[in-house]
């Protein structure tokens, strides 16, 4: 498996007690696109979208995105 960026959007949504629907409305993108991002299926994200998500969730990008190296799976 390649090194990859993991998305912890579901964790932040739970912490903020916010639904995917509410986040999509606040950010101005579709529920489908939020779900793709939340499920780790997105290939890219615009900085503008990331900034809007951070503003809506009152968080920093590092609270949503996490870089995981291959060997982290093997250690756990």
VMD Tcl script that builds the backbone (N, CA, C; Angstrom):
set m [mol new atoms 228]
animate dup $m
set s [atomselect $m all]
$s set {name element resname resid chain x y z} {
  {N N UNK 1 A 0.839 -1.183 0.000}
  {CA C UNK 1 A 0.000 0.000 0.000}
  {C C UNK 1 A 0.881 1.243 0.000}
  {N N UNK 2 A 0.481 2.257 -0.740}
  {CA C UNK 2 A 1.230 3.504 -0.826}
  {C C UNK 2 A 0.982 4.372 0.402}
  {N N UNK 3 A 1.948 5.280 0.648}
  {CA C UNK 3 A 1.714 6.304 1.656}
  {C C UNK 3 A 0.485 7.081 1.234}
  {N N UNK 4 A -0.301 7.536 2.193}
  {CA C UNK 4 A -1.490 8.264 1.795}
  {C C UNK 4 A -1.955 9.239 2.857}
  {N N UNK 5 A -2.812 10.116 2.411}
  {CA C UNK 5 A -3.444 11.077 3.295}
  {C C UNK 5 A -4.778 10.482 3.734}
  {N N UNK 6 A -5.004 10.429 5.018}
  {CA C UNK 6 A -6.283 9.966 5.540}
  {C C UNK 6 A -7.127 11.165 5.929}
  {N N UNK 7 A -8.413 11.048 5.753}
  {CA C UNK 7 A -9.346 12.129 6.058}
  {C C UNK 7 A -10.139 11.752 7.307}
  {N N UNK 8 A -10.079 12.615 8.302}
  {CA C UNK 8 A -10.784 12.385 9.564}
  {C C UNK 8 A -11.994 13.308 9.681}
  {N N UNK 9 A -12.656 13.546 8.575}
  {CA C UNK 9 A -13.791 14.457 8.555}
  {C C UNK 9 A -14.930 13.955 9.438}
  {N N UNK 10 A -15.134 12.657 9.460}
  {CA C UNK 10 A -16.212 12.105 10.281}
  {C C UNK 10 A -15.993 12.390 11.765}
  {N N UNK 11 A -14.732 12.385 12.196}
  {CA C UNK 11 A -14.407 12.684 13.589}
  {C C UNK 11 A -14.765 14.132 13.913}
  {N N UNK 12 A -14.388 15.049 13.018}
  {CA C UNK 12 A -14.683 16.460 13.254}
  {C C UNK 12 A -16.181 16.729 13.203}
  {N N UNK 13 A -16.877 16.064 12.301}
  {CA C UNK 13 A -18.335 16.227 12.237}
  {C C UNK 13 A -18.973 15.780 13.562}
  {N N UNK 14 A -18.510 14.670 14.085}
  {CA C UNK 14 A -19.044 14.160 15.354}
  {C C UNK 14 A -18.725 15.115 16.499}
  {N N UNK 15 A -17.492 15.633 16.537}
  {CA C UNK 15 A -17.107 16.569 17.598}
  {C C UNK 15 A -17.965 17.829 17.565}
  {N N UNK 16 A -18.304 18.263 16.365}
  {CA C UNK 16 A -19.092 19.496 16.211}
  {C C UNK 16 A -20.596 19.227 16.172}
  {N N UNK 17 A -20.952 17.935 16.274}
  {CA C UNK 17 A -22.366 17.529 16.218}
  {C C UNK 17 A -23.051 18.114 14.986}
  {N N UNK 18 A -22.377 17.926 13.839}
  {CA C UNK 18 A -22.860 18.464 12.573}
  {C C UNK 18 A -23.059 17.330 11.588}
  {N N UNK 19 A -24.111 17.407 10.809}
  {CA C UNK 19 A -24.382 16.379 9.804}
  {C C UNK 19 A -23.643 16.709 8.504}
  {N N UNK 20 A -23.510 15.701 7.664}
  {CA C UNK 20 A -22.921 15.884 6.337}
  {C C UNK 20 A -23.753 16.900 5.559}
  {N N UNK 21 A -25.061 16.823 5.692}
  {CA C UNK 21 A -25.962 17.740 4.993}
  {C C UNK 21 A -25.705 19.183 5.419}
  {N N UNK 22 A -25.595 19.409 6.716}
  {CA C UNK 22 A -25.357 20.761 7.217}
  {C C UNK 22 A -24.009 21.295 6.746}
  {N N UNK 23 A -22.978 20.448 6.792}
  {CA C UNK 23 A -21.650 20.869 6.335}
  {C C UNK 23 A -21.688 21.218 4.853}
  {N N UNK 24 A -22.335 20.383 4.058}
  {CA C UNK 24 A -22.425 20.632 2.622}
  {C C UNK 24 A -23.093 21.983 2.351}
  {N N UNK 25 A -24.144 22.275 3.087}
  {CA C UNK 25 A -24.848 23.554 2.918}
  {C C UNK 25 A -23.955 24.730 3.308}
  {N N UNK 26 A -23.244 24.600 4.413}
  {CA C UNK 26 A -22.378 25.693 4.873}
  {C C UNK 26 A -21.205 25.936 3.930}
  {N N UNK 27 A -20.667 24.848 3.356}
  {CA C UNK 27 A -19.495 24.951 2.492}
  {C C UNK 27 A -19.894 25.311 1.053}
  {N N UNK 28 A -21.101 24.910 0.677}
  {CA C UNK 28 A -21.561 25.204 -0.673}
  {C C UNK 28 A -21.153 24.171 -1.699}
  {N N UNK 29 A -20.999 22.925 -1.244}
  {CA C UNK 29 A -20.744 21.820 -2.179}
  {C C UNK 29 A -21.781 20.732 -1.928}
  {N N UNK 30 A -21.823 19.766 -2.825}
  {CA C UNK 30 A -22.858 18.738 -2.727}
  {C C UNK 30 A -22.587 17.760 -1.589}
  {N N UNK 31 A -23.656 17.165 -1.103}
  {CA C UNK 31 A -23.545 16.118 -0.079}
  {C C UNK 31 A -22.684 14.980 -0.619}
  {N N UNK 32 A -22.861 14.675 -1.887}
  {CA C UNK 32 A -22.086 13.614 -2.530}
  {C C UNK 32 A -20.580 13.896 -2.446}
  {N N UNK 33 A -20.186 15.136 -2.716}
  {CA C UNK 33 A -18.758 15.473 -2.658}
  {C C UNK 33 A -18.226 15.445 -1.234}
  {N N UNK 34 A -19.017 15.862 -0.263}
  {CA C UNK 34 A -18.598 15.753 1.144}
  {C C UNK 34 A -18.429 14.283 1.507}
  {N N UNK 35 A -19.355 13.437 1.066}
  {CA C UNK 35 A -19.286 12.005 1.360}
  {C C UNK 35 A -18.054 11.365 0.731}
  {N N UNK 36 A -17.731 11.753 -0.489}
  {CA C UNK 36 A -16.529 11.233 -1.166}
  {C C UNK 36 A -15.291 11.598 -0.362}
  {N N UNK 37 A -15.232 12.822 0.099}
  {CA C UNK 37 A -14.103 13.267 0.909}
  {C C UNK 37 A -14.071 12.520 2.243}
  {N N UNK 38 A -15.206 12.438 2.893}
  {CA C UNK 38 A -15.312 11.788 4.207}
  {C C UNK 38 A -14.913 10.317 4.152}
  {N N UNK 39 A -15.248 9.656 3.053}
  {CA C UNK 39 A -14.958 8.228 2.912}
  {C C UNK 39 A -13.574 7.944 2.343}
  {N N UNK 40 A -12.773 8.977 2.161}
  {CA C UNK 40 A -11.404 8.793 1.686}
  {C C UNK 40 A -11.297 8.442 0.215}
  {N N UNK 41 A -12.320 8.734 -0.553}
  {CA C UNK 41 A -12.324 8.393 -1.981}
  {C C UNK 41 A -11.876 9.555 -2.863}
  {N N UNK 42 A -11.701 10.742 -2.282}
  {CA C UNK 42 A -11.317 11.923 -3.058}
  {C C UNK 42 A -9.858 11.819 -3.507}
  {N N UNK 43 A -9.590 12.254 -4.725}
  {CA C UNK 43 A -8.229 12.279 -5.255}
  {C C UNK 43 A -7.566 13.618 -4.970}
  {N N UNK 44 A -8.364 14.654 -4.747}
  {CA C UNK 44 A -7.831 15.999 -4.516}
  {C C UNK 44 A -8.874 16.835 -3.801}
  {N N UNK 45 A -8.412 17.951 -3.240}
  {CA C UNK 45 A -9.316 18.921 -2.640}
  {C C UNK 45 A -8.723 20.302 -2.892}
  {N N UNK 46 A -9.572 21.225 -3.282}
  {CA C UNK 46 A -9.117 22.603 -3.494}
  {C C UNK 46 A -8.855 23.237 -2.132}
  {N N UNK 47 A -7.830 24.078 -2.079}
  {CA C UNK 47 A -7.545 24.794 -0.837}
  {C C UNK 47 A -8.740 25.638 -0.422}
  {N N UNK 48 A -9.436 26.210 -1.379}
  {CA C UNK 48 A -10.618 27.020 -1.081}
  {C C UNK 48 A -11.690 26.181 -0.376}
  {N N UNK 49 A -11.885 24.942 -0.856}
  {CA C UNK 49 A -12.861 24.045 -0.232}
  {C C UNK 49 A -12.396 23.638 1.155}
  {N N UNK 50 A -11.125 23.315 1.290}
  {CA C UNK 50 A -10.568 22.939 2.589}
  {C C UNK 50 A -10.713 24.093 3.581}
  {N N UNK 51 A -10.448 25.302 3.125}
  {CA C UNK 51 A -10.586 26.473 3.988}
  {C C UNK 51 A -12.044 26.658 4.423}
  {N N UNK 52 A -12.972 26.444 3.508}
  {CA C UNK 52 A -14.399 26.575 3.839}
  {C C UNK 52 A -14.833 25.516 4.847}
  {N N UNK 53 A -14.326 24.303 4.685}
  {CA C UNK 53 A -14.642 23.227 5.629}
  {C C UNK 53 A -14.081 23.575 7.013}
  {N N UNK 54 A -12.842 24.061 7.041}
  {CA C UNK 54 A -12.226 24.439 8.318}
  {C C UNK 54 A -12.997 25.576 8.979}
  {N N UNK 55 A -13.461 26.525 8.187}
  {CA C UNK 55 A -14.245 27.632 8.746}
  {C C UNK 55 A -15.561 27.114 9.321}
  {N N UNK 56 A -16.238 26.236 8.575}
  {CA C UNK 56 A -17.529 25.695 9.024}
  {C C UNK 56 A -17.376 24.847 10.283}
  {N N UNK 57 A -16.269 24.123 10.393}
  {CA C UNK 57 A -16.053 23.235 11.533}
  {C C UNK 57 A -15.205 23.879 12.634}
  {N N UNK 58 A -14.758 25.110 12.395}
  {CA C UNK 58 A -13.907 25.818 13.339}
  {C C UNK 58 A -12.717 24.941 13.745}
  {N N UNK 59 A -11.935 24.554 12.730}
  {CA C UNK 59 A -10.788 23.681 12.974}
  {C C UNK 59 A -9.647 24.027 12.029}
  {N N UNK 60 A -8.547 23.346 12.200}
  {CA C UNK 60 A -7.373 23.505 11.350}
  {C C UNK 60 A -7.305 22.336 10.361}
  {N N UNK 61 A -6.652 22.514 9.196}
  {CA C UNK 61 A -6.544 21.416 8.221}
  {C C UNK 61 A -5.964 20.130 8.817}
  {N N UNK 62 A -5.013 20.272 9.735}
  {CA C UNK 62 A -4.399 19.102 10.359}
  {C C UNK 62 A -5.337 18.295 11.237}
  {N N UNK 63 A -6.473 18.877 11.591}
  {CA C UNK 63 A -7.463 18.135 12.361}
  {C C UNK 63 A -8.344 17.284 11.451}
  {N N UNK 64 A -8.270 17.544 10.155}
  {CA C UNK 64 A -9.076 16.810 9.179}
  {C C UNK 64 A -8.214 15.841 8.374}
  {N N UNK 65 A -7.003 16.275 8.027}
  {CA C UNK 65 A -6.118 15.480 7.170}
  {C C UNK 65 A -4.949 14.933 7.981}
  {N N UNK 66 A -4.575 13.674 7.687}
  {CA C UNK 66 A -3.494 13.010 8.401}
  {C C UNK 66 A -2.655 12.229 7.398}
  {N N UNK 67 A -1.340 12.403 7.430}
  {CA C UNK 67 A -0.438 11.668 6.555}
  {C C UNK 67 A 0.004 10.385 7.246}
  {N N UNK 68 A -0.257 9.252 6.601}
  {CA C UNK 68 A 0.110 7.951 7.169}
  {C C UNK 68 A 1.117 7.278 6.256}
  {N N UNK 69 A 2.242 6.871 6.823}
  {CA C UNK 69 A 3.250 6.117 6.069}
  {C C UNK 69 A 2.840 4.657 6.029}
  {N N UNK 70 A 3.351 3.943 5.035}
  {CA C UNK 70 A 3.054 2.520 4.889}
  {C C UNK 70 A 3.339 1.728 6.153}
  {N N UNK 71 A 4.496 1.958 6.758}
  {CA C UNK 71 A 4.902 1.125 7.893}
  {C C UNK 71 A 4.077 1.364 9.155}
  {N N UNK 72 A 3.230 2.385 9.195}
  {CA C UNK 72 A 2.378 2.602 10.366}
  {C C UNK 72 A 1.350 1.472 10.515}
  {N N UNK 73 A 0.882 0.924 9.401}
  {CA C UNK 73 A -0.056 -0.200 9.458}
  {C C UNK 73 A 0.606 -1.453 10.003}
  {N N UNK 74 A 1.854 -1.667 9.629}
  {CA C UNK 74 A 2.562 -2.871 10.039}
  {C C UNK 74 A 2.863 -2.866 11.537}
  {N N UNK 75 A 3.039 -1.670 12.117}
  {CA C UNK 75 A 3.366 -1.565 13.539}
  {C C UNK 75 A 2.156 -1.805 14.413}
  {N N UNK 76 A 0.951 -1.545 13.913}
  {CA C UNK 76 A -0.263 -1.649 14.725}
  {C C UNK 76 A -0.861 -3.014 14.668}
}
mol reanalyze $m
mol bondsrecalc $m
mol representation Tube
mol addrep $m
